[in-house]
């Protein structure tokens, strides 16, 4: 196939798809962050300990991790269009279910009481159930979005497209602290969950209206389709045959490749950092600076606002090396090494925090921005090295590992914070957690590089 220069590609419909992925990711993170912002309010209302909250967040992360394994497979088999639609329906219903966490918890505790199991907190059980359903649905977002990106963008553009849609997590994280505390204050915490959860159903209308496989997309010009496929070997095979082939690729086969393990270990070691920032920063501002409710709106808005630069800039960064002659994977890994040094700034958050709460807000914001830059690139290593029919499955395997890393981080944080709070030294607890966050990326990069030193395409027929 003729290679068409990006500047000559007729049409930009692929960016419409990227915009839809951006919107879905925004909704995804908006839904998952509501609880962390309401945590200071809910812990007072229901008398939660840090361990209680860690158990609630860990339930989400555990189910999210386990479901990621099946979500990727589910989307590869069902296809991007319906796989993504079902995922957002499930997570939007689950987000609304949080508003009914207390009656849900009462029902579950009653059933457990009949079985002879008692002494469980109604509120904790109710929120664990709601968070578990949310994790199940939200697990489909990234496998579907990465798969759609692989379908609609050539390899050299995928990290930028991934960075753009992944910046939706930043936008969601910005919108949440600017809206959720105000909504809870004026309408009550139940109405907040209900209102935010309903947004996903509006996205569904746009998704069904605009999305179709590139080969079937009538809005896509022939020249733009050729550009999308410009670095792909053309194989005369029907979409039905391609999807049938995807069904025959087993997880056990994918686990034999070093490329799978490089992505999986990289996700395990770094995803927990983002989960920690997402779920615990409101509690950090309360514990260290006495900030609660609308007090945290501006600081968290600024902090998460910084991460947008990382997501989009990180997506662009490897293109600098690719234009210099590096292949996609090697250029990406070079960029990721530089990115991995940036979170070390988080080590200064506690030592300099006495100056002003803005010092840790800015430093943690830079570290979180580096995570988004890292995330935009690590996701794209999958589509660099694996055929499109397996992208969802491999992203699911790595996403499961990342979710497990998040569970480990949350449980560890809860235990550390309860311990140091008991001896009136919560400052040290946060210092320990920030140190772990700061060094995780360098260790992850070293392991990934050791597993896959150079670019190597996966051949499923070997």
N, C-alpha and C positions, 0 to 999 in steps of 0.2 A: 504494500500500500504506500502511496506517496505520502511523505512526511510534510505536513503543512505547518508553516510558521504560525505561531500564536497570533501575531499581529495581522495575519491575513485570514484568520478563521472568521467565516461569515456567521454572525449571530452569537448571542451570549445567553442562550436559554439555560445552559448548564448552571449559570449563577442564580437563576430562579430556583432551581432545585437546592442549591447551597443555602439560599435564603430560607427555604422551608426547613432544612435541617437545623439552621441557626435558631429558628423560632421554636422548634421542638425541643432543642437542648436548653433554651431559655426556660421553657415551661417545666422541663424535667428538673432543673435545679431550683426553680422557684418553689415547686411542690415539696422537694426534699428539705429545703432550708427553713420552712415555716416553723417546724418543731424547735430547731435550735434557737430561733429568735424568741419563741414563746417559753423556752426552758426556764429563764429566771422567774417568770410569772407562774408557770405551772408547778415548779418545785416548791414555791411558797404555798400555793393552793392545795397541793396534794402531799406536801412534806416529803419530797423525794430526796434521797441521798445522791452523791455523785455516782455511786455504784448502780443505783436504780436507773439513772439517766444513761449510764454506760450500757446497761442491759437492754434498754429500749433502742438505743442507736445501734448496738451490736446485732440485735434481731434483724433490723433493716439490712445491715451490711452482710450478715450471714446469708439471709435469704437472697439478697441481691447477688452475692458471690455464687451461690449454688445455682441460681436461675440463669446467670450469665452463660454458664456452660451449655444449658439447653436452649437459651434464647438465640445464641448464634446459630446453632444447628437448626432450630425452628425457622429462623429467617432464611437460611440457605435453602431449606426445603420448600418453604411456602412462597418465597420471593419477597423482595423488599417492600412492595406496595402493601400487601395484606399483612405481612409480618409487623411492619411499623405501625399500621393502623390498630391492630389488635393490642400491641404493647401500650399505646397511649390511651386506649379505652380502659384497659385494666388499671393503669396507674392513676388515671383521672378519677375513676370510681374510688380507688383506694385512698386518694388524697381527701376526698369528701368524707370517707368513712371515719377519718380522724375526728370529725365533729361529733361523732356518736361513739367515741372511745369509751365513755363511762358506761352507757347501757350495754355496749358490746362486752366490756369487761365484766359487768354484773352477770351477763348471760353465761360467759365462759366459766366464771368462778362458781356459778350455781351448778353447772354441769360437772365441774371438777369436784364440787362438794358431794354430789351424788356418788361419785367414784371414790369418795373417801379422802380426797386431796383438799386440804384447807390451809388457811393462814396466808393466802396470796393477796397482794394488793390489787384491788379492782382497777385503779387507774393505771398501774404499771402493766397489768395483763391486757387491758384494753388498748393501750398505745402500742404494746408489743405486737398485738394482732394486726392493728391497722398498719403499722410500719412494715410488717412482714408482707402484706399484700402490696404495699407500695414498692417494696424492693423487687417483688416478682415482676411487676409491670415495667418498672424503670430499667430493669436489666436489658430490655430490648432496644433502648435508645442508641447506644454506641455501636453495637454490631450492625444495626440497620443503617445508621448514618455513615459508618465507614464503608459498608457495602455499596450504598448509593453513591458515595464519592468515587469509589473504584469504578463504578459503572459509567459515571458522567465526566470523569476527568482523566487526562493522561497522567502518567506517573510524575512527570516533572512539576505538575500543578497541584498534586494531591495534598502536599503538606500545607500549602497556602489555603486551599479549600477547607482542609481539616481545621486549620487554625482559625479560620473565619467562623465555621459552624461551632467549633469548640468554644469560641468566645461567647457563645450563648450561655455557657455556664457562668461566665463572668457577669453578663447582663442580668441573669436570673439572681445571682448573688448580690448585685447592686440594687435591683428593684425590690428584693425581699426586705432588707432593713429599712428602706425608704417608705414602705407601704404596710408591712405586716404589723409592726408595733402600733401604728396609728389605727389600723383597722381593728386590732384587738382592743385597743383602748375605747374606741367609739362603738363598736358592734359586738364585742365579746370574742373570745378565742374560738368558739365553735363556728361563728360566721366567717372568720378568717379562713379556716380550712375549707369550708364549703365554697366560698367565693373563688379562692385560688385554684381549687381542684376543677372547677367548671370550665376554666380557660382552655383546657386540652381539647374539649369537644368542638370548640370553634376552629382549632387548627385542623381537625379532621376534614372539615369541609374543603379547605384549601388543598390539603394533601390529595384527596380524591379528584379534585378538579385539575390539578397541575401535573401530578406525577404519573409517569409511565416509563417502562424500560426504554432506553435510547433507541433501540431497534424498532420500537413500536410508536415512538413519540412523534406525532404529526406536527408539533410545533417546532421541531428540530430540523434545521436545514441539512441538506446532504453534505455540505462542506463542513459544518460544525460537527456532524457525526464522524466525518473522516478525521477531523482534528482530534476528537475524543479518542478515536481508535488508532491514532498515528503511531503509537509505540507498542501496539498489541499485534501479535500474529493473528492474521485472519484465518479462521477455521470455519469451513462451511458446515455449520451444525445448527440445528434449530434450537430455540430457547427451551423447548420441552426436553430435547435430548440433553442440553446442558444441565438443566435442573435435575434430570434423572441421574446424570453422572455425579452431581453433588450429593445425592442421596446415598451413593455407594462408597463415598469416602468416609472411612471410619475414624473416630477419635484416636483409636490406637495407632492408626497409620500416621496421623498428624503429630502424635507425640514422639514419633521416631526421628523427627527433624530437629536439629540444633536451633534452627530459626524459630520454631515454636517455643522452645525453652528460653531462648534469649528474650523474646517478647514477654513470656509469662513471668520470668524472674524479675525483669525490669518493672513490670506492673506491680508485682507483689511488694517490692521494696519501696515503691514511691507513691502508689495510690493512697496508702494510709496517711501520708502527710496531708494531702488535700482534704481527706475526710476529717482529719483532726482540725484543720483550719476551719472547715465548714461547720462542724458540729460544736466546737468548743470555744471559739473566739468570743461569742457573746458572754459565755460564762467567765472567760478570762478577764474581760473588761469589768465585769461585776466584781470578781474576786480581788483584783488588783487595784481597781480605781473606783469601785462603788457605783458603776454606771449600770442603769437598768432602763427598760422601756424605751421611750423615744430618745433618751440620752445617747444610745448607741447608733442611731440612724446615720448621722453624718460620718463618724469614724469608720464604721463598717462600709458605708457607701464609698468612701475614699479608698479604703483598703482593697475592696474587691474591684473598684474601678481601675486600679493599677494593673490588675491581672489581665485586662483586655489588651493592653500593650504587649504583654507576654504571649498571649495566645496568637494574635495576628502577626506580631513581629517574629515569634518563634516559627510560625508557618512559613514566613518569607525567608528566614535566615539561611536554611540549607540551599536555597536557590542561588545564593551568592557563590557557593562552592561548586554547585552543579554547572553553573555558567563558566567556571574556571576549568571544567573538564572532568570533575569527579562524577562517578556514577551516582544514582539517586541514594543508595544506601550509605555509601562511604561519605558523601557530602552531608547526609543527615547525621551520621555518627560524629563527624567532626564538629558540627554545630551543637550536638547534644553534650559533648565534652565541655565546651565553653559554658553552656547553660548550667551544667551540673555544679560549677563553682559558685554561681550567684547565690544559692540558698545559704551559703556560709555566713552571709550578713545577718541571718536570723540569730546567730550566736550572740550578737550585740544587743538584742531586744531587751533582755532582762538587766544586764549591767548598766545600760543607759536609760532604762525606763523611768528612773527617778527624775529625769529632766522634765519630761512631759509624757502624757499618754500618747501623744502624736509620734514620739520616737519609735516605740514598738509598732504602732499602727503602720508607719511608713516602711519600716524594715521588714515586718512580716508581709506587708503588701508586695514588696519587691520579691521576697522568697516565694510567695504564692504566685506571682507573675511568672517566675522562672518555672514553677511547676506546670503552668499552662503552656509555656513554650515547649517544655519537655514532652508534655502530653500530646501536643499537636504532631510531634515528630515520632514518638514511639508508636502511636497508632498507625502512622503511615508506613513504618517499616514492614508491617504485615502485607499491605498491598504492593510494596516494592518487590517482595520475594515470593508471594503465594499467588496462584491463579485466582481470579475473581470468585469462582464457584466455592472456594473454601475460606474466603476472607471472613465471613460472618462466624464460622466455626472457630477459627483461630483467635479472632477477637474475643469470642465468648470464653475460650479457655483462659486467655490472659486476663480477661475481665473478672473471671471467677477468682483467679489468684490475687488480683488487685483488691477485690472485695474481702477476701480472707485477710489480706494485709491490713485492711481497714478495721476488721473485727479485732485483730491483735492490737492495733494502735488504740482503739477505743477502750478495750478492756484494760489495757495497761495504763492508759490515762486515768480512768476511773479509780483504779486501785492506788495509783501514785498520788492522786489528788486527795483521796480520802485519808491516806496515811499522813501526808504532810499537813492537811487541814487539822487533823487530830493533834498534831504537835505544834500547831499555830505557825507553820512555815510554808504556806501554799506557794510563796514566791519560788522556793527551791523546786517544788513540784513542776511548775511551769518551765523553769530553767532546764530541767532534765528533758522534758518533752521537746522543747525547742531545739536542744542539742541533737536529739535523735533526728528530728526533721531536717536539720541543716546538713548532715553528712550523708543522708540516705542516697542522694542522687549520684555522688561520686562512686560509692560502692556498687550501685546498680550498673553504672556505665562500665566499670571494670569487668564485671561478670558478663555483661552482654558482649563486650568486645572480645573477651576470651572465648566465648561460645561461637561467635560468628565474626572472625577477624576481617573478612572481606565479603563483598556482595556475592551471593550465590542463590540463583533462582531455584525454586523447588519444582522438581518434575514428578508429578504424581504417578507417572507410569513406570518410574524406576523400581 
